[in-house]
C-alpha cells in the first residue's frame, strides 16, 4: 500500500480515539468549553445514557458567526496563540481538538449567539472533508451543543459501550467533579426527560459546604475536617475525611489542581502516605482537595484527556501535601482525644452516679452462675456503692454496651469505657473479626457451613485465570453459592449465614484477586474479611458481641486495654501506627 494523506474525517476519527472514549468523555469536553466561556448556568440533557443525545446549553459569551467554522476545525482554539502560552495554561481547554473529534464520530450541531449579535447561528459538518455549513438559528445568548448518535459511523467503538445505566453513572461522575471545582456554576442534569440532579450555584462558604455535602454525601461533610494551608506559592485547601471516616473504595476521593480534576501518581502517593499511619490496612480515606500553584509550575499538556499533570517541582509538592494533611490529622486527633476522654472522666468524677450506670451496663450481662464478688475481684479496687443495682440475668446473656454519653466508639472501632482513674478500651473490630473467623474455620472444618440467599444477586469478575467450575465447587464448602454469568464473570446468590453487615462482593473479589490457585482460597478469605466487614452502626457492633462472646472473654483478649488519661496521648500514637 502506498503512503497517502488521510482525509480530515479519518484523521479526526483517529484523534477521537484518544479524546472520546464514551459519552462521559464528550460531556467533560463540552462542560470545560462552557466553563471557559464564562458560563454560570449550564443544563445537560441526555438520552440513553448519552449515546442517543447529549445536549449542553450554557449562558456563556458565545461564538461569533465568523468563528463558528473554525470552532469545528482541528487545532483551532482561542485559548493559546504562541508556544510559550503552553507554559502557563490557565483554561480547562486549550488543544483545539475536542469539537472536531466529537463531530467526526457523531452528528454534532453547534449553535451560538454572543450578546453583540441580533441572531444566532448553527454550524455542522458533512462529507469526508468535514466541510462546515452554517444556518441561522434563534436562541438566547450563549451556546447549545447537540451530539446525536455517538459512534454511529464507527460500529467497532459502539461495541465497547456499556449499558445505559452504566454510561449515565460515568456522566454523573464527570458532572460531580465539574460541580465541585466550579461552585459558582449552577448545573442541571436531565436523563431521558427527567431531572436527575440539580446543583444550585454557591456564593458563600456555607453554601459551598452544603454543595459539597450534596455531591459527596452529607455524612462526609458533617464529619470532614476543613483544610486551608499555604506554603509560599503553593496552597492546599478543601475537606479531609477524619481518621474514623474511611471506606473500602476510593469513590469519595476528589483532587483538583488549579480547578482541574486530575489523576496523578505524585498526588495519589502523597495522600496515601499521609493517611497510612492513621487508617486500618486496606481502607481508603475520603477527601475533596484543591491544590493551587502558579500555572508555570506544572505541565498540563501530557495527555489529550488532560487528566494527568506533571509538576516542575514534584518532590516539593509531594512533601508539602503529606505534611499539610498529616498536620491537620494530628491536630484533630489531639483535640479529639482530649474531648472524648477528658470530658467523660471529668463528668464521672463530678457525678458519681455515672459510675453505677456504666457499671450496670457491664455487670448486668453476667450469666446466672456468675458471682458478683468474682466480678469485683476482676476489677480490683473498683467497687460500686450500690450493689443492689447489679442484677443477675435469668438467662445466659452477653455484654451489650449502653449508648450513653460516657461510652462511645473512638476512631470508628475502639469502644471507650471511662471508669474513675482509668479508661478501658476494646478494639472492637479486631476482636469481632477474630470471633467471626473462628466460627468460620470451625464450620469449614466440620463441613457444617450454613448459607442464606441474598435479595439481589451480586456480580463479580474473575480477573485471574482461575478455573470457573472448580472455583464454584470450592466456594460451596465456604458457604457461597455462585453461578457463571459469562466469560470470567460470576454471580453470588448465597452467602455464609454467620456473617452480617459484610460487603460480600468486595470480600470475594479481593480474595480471588489475591490468589493464583484455588487451594489458597481459604487463607485469602480470612485475610480479606476484615476490610469487607462493615457494621453500619454501634448497634451492629454490640450485636456481634452479644451473640458471640461475654465480658469475661473480651477482658482477657489481646484487644483489651486499660490506660490512664495521662498516657492517652502516647497510646493514641501507638494505635495510629498499628
C-alpha positions as CSV (number, residue, x, y, z in Angstrom):
1,X,0.0,0.0,0.0
2,X,1.4,3.4,-1.0
3,X,1.7,6.3,1.5
4,X,-1.1,8.7,1.2
5,X,-2.6,11.6,3.3
6,X,-5.6,10.7,5.4
7,X,-8.8,12.6,4.8
8,X,-9.8,15.0,7.6
9,X,-12.7,12.7,8.6
10,X,-10.4,9.7,9.1
11,X,-7.7,11.8,10.9
12,X,-10.3,13.2,13.2
13,X,-11.7,9.8,14.0
14,X,-8.2,8.6,14.9
15,X,-7.8,11.6,17.2
16,X,-11.2,10.9,18.7
17,X,-9.9,7.6,19.9
18,X,-7.8,9.5,22.4
19,X,-10.3,12.1,23.4
20,X,-13.7,10.4,23.1
21,X,-14.0,7.1,24.9
22,X,-17.6,7.2,25.9
23,X,-20.5,9.7,26.4
24,X,-18.9,11.0,29.7
25,X,-15.8,12.0,27.7
26,X,-18.0,14.2,25.4
27,X,-19.7,15.7,28.4
28,X,-16.4,16.5,30.0
29,X,-15.0,18.3,27.0
30,X,-18.2,20.3,26.4
31,X,-18.6,21.3,30.0
32,X,-15.0,22.5,30.1
33,X,-15.7,24.7,27.0
34,X,-18.8,26.1,28.7
35,X,-16.8,26.9,31.9
36,X,-14.0,28.6,29.8
37,X,-16.7,30.6,28.1
38,X,-17.7,32.2,31.4
39,X,-21.0,30.3,31.9
40,X,-22.6,30.3,35.3
41,X,-25.7,28.3,34.3
42,X,-25.4,25.0,32.4
43,X,-28.0,22.4,31.5
44,X,-27.1,18.9,30.4
45,X,-29.7,16.7,28.6
46,X,-29.1,13.1,27.9
47,X,-30.9,10.3,26.2
48,X,-30.0,6.6,26.6
49,X,-27.0,7.4,28.8
50,X,-25.8,10.0,26.3
51,X,-25.4,7.6,23.3
52,X,-28.5,8.9,21.5
53,X,-28.3,12.5,22.6
54,X,-26.0,14.9,24.6
55,X,-27.2,18.5,24.7
56,X,-25.2,21.1,26.6
57,X,-26.9,24.5,27.0
58,X,-25.0,27.4,28.6
59,X,-25.2,31.1,29.1
60,X,-21.5,31.8,28.2
61,X,-20.3,34.6,26.0
62,X,-20.9,32.6,22.8
63,X,-19.1,32.3,19.5
64,X,-19.4,34.9,16.7
65,X,-20.6,33.8,13.3
66,X,-17.3,34.3,11.6
67,X,-15.6,32.0,14.1
68,X,-18.1,29.1,14.0
69,X,-16.4,27.3,11.1
70,X,-13.1,27.4,13.0
71,X,-14.7,26.1,16.2
72,X,-15.3,22.8,14.4
73,X,-11.9,22.6,12.8
74,X,-8.9,20.7,14.3
75,X,-6.2,22.6,16.1
76,X,-8.3,25.8,16.2
77,X,-8.6,27.4,19.7
78,X,-9.0,30.8,21.3
79,X,-7.0,29.7,24.4
80,X,-3.4,29.9,23.2
81,X,-1.6,31.7,20.4
82,X,2.1,31.0,20.9
83,X,4.3,28.1,22.1
84,X,5.1,30.0,25.3
85,X,1.4,30.0,26.2
86,X,1.7,26.3,26.8
87,X,4.0,27.0,29.7
88,X,1.3,28.8,31.7
89,X,-2.2,27.4,30.8
90,X,-5.0,28.9,32.8
91,X,-8.0,27.5,31.0
92,X,-9.5,24.0,31.1
93,X,-9.4,23.5,27.3
94,X,-6.6,24.6,25.0
95,X,-5.8,21.8,22.5
96,X,-8.5,22.7,19.9
97,X,-9.3,19.1,19.2
98,X,-12.5,18.3,21.1
99,X,-15.2,19.6,18.9
100,X,-13.6,18.3,15.7
101,X,-13.0,14.9,17.2
102,X,-16.6,14.6,18.6
103,X,-18.0,15.8,15.3
104,X,-16.2,13.0,13.4
105,X,-17.9,10.2,15.4
106,X,-21.4,11.7,15.8
107,X,-23.9,14.1,14.4
108,X,-22.9,17.4,16.0
109,X,-24.5,20.7,15.8
110,X,-23.1,23.8,17.4
111,X,-25.4,26.8,17.9
112,X,-24.2,30.1,19.4
113,X,-25.2,33.7,19.9
114,X,-23.0,36.3,21.5
115,X,-24.7,39.3,23.1
116,X,-23.3,41.5,20.3
117,X,-25.3,39.6,17.6
118,X,-29.0,40.0,16.8
119,X,-29.4,36.4,15.7
120,X,-27.7,33.1,16.5
121,X,-26.1,30.7,14.0
122,X,-25.8,26.9,13.9
123,X,-22.8,25.0,12.5
124,X,-22.4,21.4,11.4
125,X,-20.1,19.4,9.3
126,X,-20.7,17.0,6.4
127,X,-18.7,14.8,4.0
128,X,-15.2,13.3,4.1
129,X,-13.7,16.7,4.1
130,X,-15.8,17.8,7.1
131,X,-17.0,20.9,5.4
132,X,-18.7,23.3,7.8
133,X,-22.2,24.5,7.0
134,X,-23.9,27.5,8.7
135,X,-27.6,28.2,9.2
136,X,-29.4,31.0,11.1
137,X,-30.8,29.8,14.5
138,X,-33.0,31.6,17.0
139,X,-31.7,31.3,20.6
140,X,-30.8,33.5,23.6
141,X,-27.2,34.5,24.1
142,X,-24.9,31.6,24.9
143,X,-24.3,28.3,23.2
144,X,-26.0,24.9,22.6
145,X,-24.1,21.9,21.5
146,X,-26.0,18.8,20.4
147,X,-24.3,15.5,19.9
148,X,-26.5,12.8,18.4
149,X,-25.9,9.1,17.7
150,X,-22.4,8.8,19.2
151,X,-20.2,6.4,17.3
152,X,-22.9,5.9,14.6
153,X,-20.2,5.7,11.9
154,X,-17.7,3.6,14.0
155,X,-19.5,0.4,14.9
156,X,-16.4,-1.1,16.5
157,X,-16.4,1.7,19.1
158,X,-20.1,1.1,19.8
159,X,-19.4,-2.4,20.8
160,X,-17.4,-1.2,23.8
161,X,-20.2,0.9,25.2
162,X,-21.8,-0.4,28.4
163,X,-25.4,-0.5,29.5
164,X,-27.4,2.8,29.5
165,X,-27.3,3.0,33.3
166,X,-23.5,2.5,33.4
167,X,-22.9,5.2,30.9
168,X,-25.1,7.6,32.8
169,X,-23.2,6.9,36.0
170,X,-20.0,7.8,34.3
171,X,-21.6,11.1,33.1
172,X,-22.8,11.8,36.6
173,X,-19.3,11.4,37.9
174,X,-18.0,13.9,35.5
175,X,-20.7,16.4,36.4
176,X,-19.9,15.9,40.1
177,X,-16.2,16.8,39.5
178,X,-17.0,19.8,37.4
179,X,-19.5,21.0,40.0
180,X,-17.1,20.6,42.9
181,X,-14.4,22.6,41.1
182,X,-16.8,25.4,40.0
183,X,-19.0,26.3,42.9
184,X,-20.3,29.5,41.2
185,X,-21.9,27.5,38.3
186,X,-25.4,26.2,38.6
187,X,-25.8,22.8,36.8
188,X,-28.8,20.8,35.9
189,X,-28.6,17.2,34.7
190,X,-31.5,15.6,32.9
191,X,-31.8,12.0,31.7
192,X,-34.5,10.8,29.3
193,X,-36.5,13.9,30.1
194,X,-36.3,13.7,33.9
195,X,-34.2,16.0,36.1
196,X,-31.8,13.6,37.9
197,X,-29.5,16.2,39.5
198,X,-29.9,19.9,40.2
199,X,-26.9,21.7,41.7
200,X,-27.5,25.4,42.5
201,X,-24.7,27.9,42.4
202,X,-22.9,28.5,45.8
203,X,-21.8,32.0,46.6
204,X,-20.9,31.7,50.3
205,X,-18.7,29.3,52.4
206,X,-21.8,27.8,54.0
207,X,-23.5,27.3,50.6
208,X,-20.3,25.7,49.2
209,X,-20.2,23.3,52.2
210,X,-23.8,22.3,51.5
211,X,-23.0,21.8,47.8
212,X,-20.1,19.5,48.7
213,X,-22.4,17.6,51.0
214,X,-25.0,17.2,48.3
215,X,-22.4,15.9,45.9
216,X,-20.1,13.7,48.1
217,X,-22.5,12.9,50.8
218,X,-23.9,14.5,53.9
219,X,-22.2,12.0,56.3
220,X,-18.8,13.1,54.8
221,X,-19.3,16.8,55.1
222,X,-20.7,16.5,58.6
223,X,-17.5,14.9,59.8
224,X,-15.0,16.4,57.4
225,X,-12.1,18.4,58.6
226,X,-11.6,21.8,56.9
227,X,-8.1,22.2,55.5
228,X,-6.7,25.5,54.5
229,X,-2.9,25.9,54.3
230,X,-0.3,27.6,52.2
231,X,3.5,27.4,51.7
232,X,4.9,30.2,49.7
233,X,3.3,29.9,46.2
234,X,1.5,26.5,46.9
235,X,-1.9,26.3,48.6
236,X,-3.9,23.3,49.6
237,X,-7.5,23.6,50.8
238,X,-10.7,21.6,51.0
239,X,-12.1,18.9,53.2
240,X,-10.5,15.8,54.7
241,X,-12.3,12.7,56.0
242,X,-11.2,12.2,59.6
243,X,-9.4,9.1,60.6
244,X,-12.6,7.4,61.8
245,X,-14.3,8.0,58.4
246,X,-12.8,5.6,55.9
247,X,-14.1,3.4,53.1
248,X,-13.4,0.2,51.2
249,X,-13.0,2.0,47.9
250,X,-11.7,5.3,46.5
251,X,-15.0,6.6,45.2
252,X,-15.1,9.6,47.5
253,X,-11.7,10.9,46.6
254,X,-11.6,14.2,44.6
255,X,-8.4,16.1,43.9
256,X,-8.1,19.2,41.8
257,X,-5.1,21.1,40.5
258,X,-5.8,24.7,39.6
259,X,-9.5,23.8,39.3
260,X,-8.9,20.7,37.1
261,X,-9.7,17.2,38.3
262,X,-6.6,15.1,37.9
263,X,-5.3,11.6,38.3
264,X,-1.6,11.9,39.3
265,X,0.8,9.4,40.8
266,X,2.6,12.0,42.8
267,X,-0.6,13.3,44.4
268,X,-2.0,9.8,45.0
269,X,1.1,8.6,46.6
270,X,1.3,11.7,48.8
271,X,-2.2,11.3,50.1
272,X,-1.7,7.6,50.8
273,X,1.5,8.3,52.7
274,X,-0.3,11.0,54.8
275,X,-3.1,8.6,55.8
276,X,-1.2,5.3,56.0
277,X,-0.5,5.5,59.8
278,X,-4.0,6.6,60.6
279,X,-6.2,4.1,58.8
280,X,-6.7,0.3,59.1
281,X,-4.9,-1.7,56.4
282,X,-6.9,-1.8,53.1
283,X,-9.2,1.2,54.0
284,X,-9.3,4.3,51.9
285,X,-9.7,7.9,53.0
286,X,-12.4,10.3,51.7
287,X,-11.4,13.9,50.7
288,X,-12.1,16.8,48.4
289,X,-8.9,18.8,48.0
290,X,-7.8,21.7,45.8
291,X,-4.2,22.4,45.1
292,X,-3.3,25.8,43.7
293,X,0.1,26.8,42.3
294,X,1.4,29.0,39.6
295,X,0.5,27.8,36.1
296,X,4.1,27.9,35.0
297,X,5.0,25.3,37.7
298,X,3.1,22.4,36.1
299,X,2.6,20.9,32.6
300,X,-1.0,20.0,31.7
301,X,-0.1,19.1,28.1
302,X,0.6,15.5,29.0
303,X,-2.4,13.6,27.6
304,X,-5.3,14.6,25.3
305,X,-7.8,13.9,28.1
306,X,-5.9,16.4,30.4
307,X,-6.4,14.1,33.4
308,X,-2.6,13.9,34.0
309,X,-0.2,16.7,35.0
310,X,3.5,17.0,35.6
311,X,4.9,19.2,38.4
312,X,8.1,21.1,37.8
313,X,8.9,20.6,41.5
314,X,7.3,17.3,42.0
315,X,9.2,16.4,45.2
316,X,8.3,19.7,46.8
317,X,4.6,19.3,46.0
318,X,4.6,15.7,47.2
319,X,6.2,16.5,50.6
320,X,4.0,19.6,51.1
321,X,0.8,17.5,50.6
322,X,2.0,14.9,53.1
323,X,2.9,17.5,55.7
324,X,-0.3,19.5,55.3
325,X,-2.6,16.5,55.6
326,X,-0.6,15.0,58.5
327,X,-0.6,18.2,60.5
328,X,-4.4,18.6,60.1
329,X,-5.0,14.9,61.2
330,X,-2.7,15.3,64.2
331,X,-4.4,18.5,65.3
332,X,-7.8,16.7,65.0
333,X,-6.5,13.6,66.9
334,X,-5.1,15.7,69.7
335,X,-8.3,17.7,70.1
336,X,-10.5,14.6,69.7
337,X,-8.6,12.6,72.3
338,X,-9.0,15.4,74.8
339,X,-12.7,15.9,74.1
340,X,-13.5,12.2,74.1
341,X,-11.5,11.2,77.2
342,X,-11.1,14.2,79.5
343,X,-14.7,15.3,79.4
344,X,-16.3,11.9,80.3
345,X,-13.7,11.4,83.1
346,X,-14.4,14.8,84.5
347,X,-18.1,14.1,84.3
348,X,-17.7,10.8,86.1
349,X,-15.7,12.5,88.9
350,X,-18.3,15.3,89.3
351,X,-21.2,12.9,89.1
352,X,-20.6,9.7,90.9
353,X,-23.9,8.2,89.8
354,X,-22.5,7.8,86.3
355,X,-20.1,5.1,87.7
356,X,-23.0,3.0,88.6
357,X,-24.7,3.4,85.2
358,X,-21.5,2.2,83.4
359,X,-21.1,-0.5,85.9
360,X,-24.6,-1.7,85.3
361,X,-24.0,-1.8,81.6
362,X,-21.2,-4.2,82.1
363,X,-22.2,-6.4,85.0
364,X,-25.9,-6.8,84.3
365,X,-24.9,-9.1,81.4
366,X,-23.3,-11.7,83.6
367,X,-24.8,-15.2,83.4
368,X,-26.9,-16.7,86.3
369,X,-23.9,-18.6,87.6
370,X,-21.6,-15.6,87.6
371,X,-21.0,-14.2,91.2
372,X,-20.8,-10.5,91.8
373,X,-17.8,-11.0,94.1
374,X,-15.7,-12.6,91.4
375,X,-16.6,-9.7,89.1
376,X,-15.4,-7.2,91.7
377,X,-12.2,-9.1,92.2
378,X,-11.5,-8.9,88.5
379,X,-11.9,-5.1,88.6
380,X,-9.6,-4.7,91.6
381,X,-10.1,-1.6,93.6
382,X,-13.3,-0.5,91.9
383,X,-16.5,-1.2,94.0
384,X,-19.9,0.1,93.2
385,X,-21.5,1.9,96.1
386,X,-24.9,0.5,95.4
387,X,-24.6,-3.3,95.0
388,X,-28.4,-3.6,94.7
389,X,-28.1,-2.2,91.2
390,X,-26.2,-5.2,90.0
391,X,-28.9,-7.5,88.7
392,X,-28.1,-11.0,87.6
393,X,-29.9,-12.0,84.4
394,X,-32.0,-15.1,84.5
395,X,-30.8,-16.3,81.1
396,X,-27.3,-16.5,79.6
397,X,-26.8,-13.0,78.2
398,X,-23.8,-11.1,76.9
399,X,-22.2,-7.8,77.0
400,X,-24.1,-5.0,75.3
401,X,-22.7,-1.5,75.7
402,X,-25.1,1.2,76.7
403,X,-25.4,4.0,74.2
404,X,-24.8,6.9,76.6
405,X,-22.5,9.9,76.8
406,X,-19.9,8.0,78.8
407,X,-19.3,5.2,76.4
408,X,-18.7,5.6,72.7
409,X,-16.8,4.4,69.6
410,X,-13.5,6.1,69.0
411,X,-11.9,6.1,65.6
412,X,-14.9,4.1,64.5
413,X,-13.7,0.8,66.0
414,X,-12.4,1.3,69.6
415,X,-15.0,1.3,72.4
416,X,-14.3,3.5,75.3
417,X,-15.5,2.8,78.9
418,X,-14.2,5.6,81.3
419,X,-14.1,4.4,84.9
420,X,-12.6,6.5,87.7
421,X,-8.9,6.9,87.0
422,X,-8.7,4.5,84.1
423,X,-10.1,4.3,80.6
424,X,-10.9,0.8,79.3
425,X,-10.7,0.4,75.6
426,X,-11.6,-2.5,73.4
427,X,-10.5,-2.8,69.7
428,X,-14.0,-4.0,68.7
429,X,-13.3,-4.7,65.0
430,X,-10.3,-6.8,65.6
431,X,-12.0,-8.7,68.4
432,X,-15.2,-9.3,66.5
433,X,-13.3,-10.3,63.3
434,X,-11.4,-12.9,65.5
435,X,-14.8,-14.2,66.7
436,X,-16.2,-14.5,63.2
437,X,-13.2,-16.2,61.7
438,X,-13.1,-18.7,64.5
439,X,-16.7,-19.6,63.8
440,X,-16.0,-19.8,60.0
441,X,-12.9,-22.0,60.5
442,X,-14.8,-24.4,62.7
443,X,-17.8,-24.6,60.3
444,X,-15.4,-25.2,57.4
445,X,-13.6,-27.9,59.3
446,X,-16.8,-29.6,60.4
447,X,-18.3,-29.1,56.9
448,X,-21.4,-27.6,58.5
449,X,-21.5,-24.2,56.8
450,X,-24.9,-22.8,56.6
451,X,-25.8,-20.2,54.0
452,X,-28.6,-17.8,53.1
453,X,-29.8,-16.3,49.9
454,X,-29.2,-12.6,49.2
455,X,-32.0,-10.4,47.9
456,X,-30.2,-9.1,44.9
457,X,-27.5,-11.3,43.3
458,X,-24.1,-9.7,43.1
459,X,-21.8,-9.8,40.0
460,X,-18.0,-10.3,40.4
461,X,-15.2,-10.6,37.8
462,X,-12.5,-13.3,37.8
463,X,-9.6,-11.1,36.8
464,X,-7.1,-14.0,37.2
465,X,-7.3,-17.2,35.2
466,X,-8.9,-19.4,37.9
467,X,-10.9,-22.5,36.7
468,X,-14.6,-21.5,36.7
469,X,-16.1,-24.9,37.7
470,X,-13.5,-25.6,40.3
471,X,-13.9,-22.2,41.8
472,X,-17.7,-22.5,42.0
473,X,-17.4,-26.0,43.6
474,X,-14.8,-24.9,46.1
475,X,-16.9,-21.9,47.2
476,X,-19.8,-24.1,48.2
477,X,-17.7,-25.5,51.0
478,X,-17.1,-22.0,52.3
479,X,-20.8,-21.0,52.3
480,X,-21.0,-19.3,48.9
481,X,-23.3,-20.4,46.1
482,X,-22.1,-19.0,42.8
483,X,-23.2,-19.4,39.2
484,X,-21.5,-18.5,36.0
485,X,-22.9,-15.4,34.1
486,X,-20.4,-15.0,31.3
487,X,-16.7,-15.5,30.5
488,X,-14.8,-15.0,33.8
489,X,-18.0,-13.5,35.4
490,X,-19.7,-15.0,38.4
491,X,-22.9,-14.2,40.3
492,X,-23.1,-14.5,44.1
493,X,-26.5,-16.0,45.1
494,X,-26.0,-17.3,48.6
495,X,-23.5,-16.3,51.4
496,X,-22.5,-17.7,54.8
497,X,-25.2,-17.3,57.4
498,X,-22.8,-16.5,60.3
499,X,-21.8,-13.1,58.8
500,X,-23.9,-10.0,58.7
501,X,-23.0,-6.4,57.6
502,X,-20.5,-7.6,55.0
503,X,-19.6,-6.3,51.6
504,X,-19.7,-9.8,50.1
505,X,-18.7,-8.6,46.6
506,X,-15.6,-6.9,47.9
507,X,-14.7,-9.9,50.1
508,X,-14.8,-12.5,47.3
509,X,-13.4,-10.1,44.7
510,X,-10.4,-9.3,46.9
511,X,-9.9,-13.0,47.8
512,X,-9.9,-14.1,44.1
513,X,-7.6,-11.2,43.1
514,X,-5.0,-12.3,45.7
515,X,-4.6,-15.9,44.8
516,X,-3.2,-17.8,41.8
517,X,-4.6,-21.3,42.7
518,X,-7.9,-22.2,44.2
519,X,-6.1,-24.1,47.1
520,X,-5.2,-20.7,48.6
521,X,-8.8,-19.5,48.8
522,X,-9.4,-20.3,52.5
523,X,-6.5,-18.3,53.7
524,X,-7.4,-15.4,51.3
525,X,-11.0,-15.3,52.6
526,X,-9.8,-15.0,56.1
527,X,-7.2,-12.3,55.2
528,X,-9.7,-10.2,53.2
529,X,-12.6,-10.5,55.6
530,X,-11.5,-7.5,57.8
531,X,-11.8,-5.0,55.0
532,X,-15.2,-6.3,53.8
533,X,-16.9,-6.5,57.2
534,X,-18.6,-3.1,57.6
535,X,-21.0,-2.7,60.5
536,X,-23.3,0.3,59.9
537,X,-23.8,1.4,63.4
538,X,-22.8,0.9,67.1
539,X,-25.8,-1.4,67.4
540,X,-24.3,-3.8,64.9
541,X,-21.0,-3.9,66.9
542,X,-22.8,-4.8,70.1
543,X,-25.0,-7.3,68.3
544,X,-21.9,-9.4,67.5
545,X,-20.6,-9.2,71.0
546,X,-24.0,-10.1,72.4
547,X,-24.2,-13.2,70.2
548,X,-20.6,-14.4,70.2
549,X,-18.9,-13.5,73.5
550,X,-19.3,-12.4,77.1
551,X,-17.5,-9.9,79.2
552,X,-15.0,-12.5,80.6
553,X,-13.8,-13.3,77.1
554,X,-13.1,-9.8,75.8
555,X,-11.4,-8.7,79.0
556,X,-8.9,-11.5,78.6
557,X,-8.4,-10.8,74.9
558,X,-5.3,-9.2,73.3
559,X,-7.5,-6.4,72.1
560,X,-8.5,-5.1,75.5
561,X,-6.5,-2.2,77.1
562,X,-6.6,-0.4,80.4
563,X,-4.9,3.0,80.3
564,X,-4.8,6.3,82.3
565,X,-5.9,9.6,80.8
566,X,-2.4,10.9,81.4
567,X,-0.9,8.4,79.0
568,X,-3.7,8.5,76.4
569,X,-1.6,10.8,74.1
570,X,1.2,8.2,73.8
571,X,-1.3,5.4,73.5
572,X,-3.1,7.2,70.6
573,X,0.2,7.5,68.7
574,X,0.8,3.7,69.2
575,X,-2.7,2.8,67.9
576,X,-2.4,5.0,64.9
577,X,0.8,3.2,63.8
578,X,-0.7,-0.3,64.1
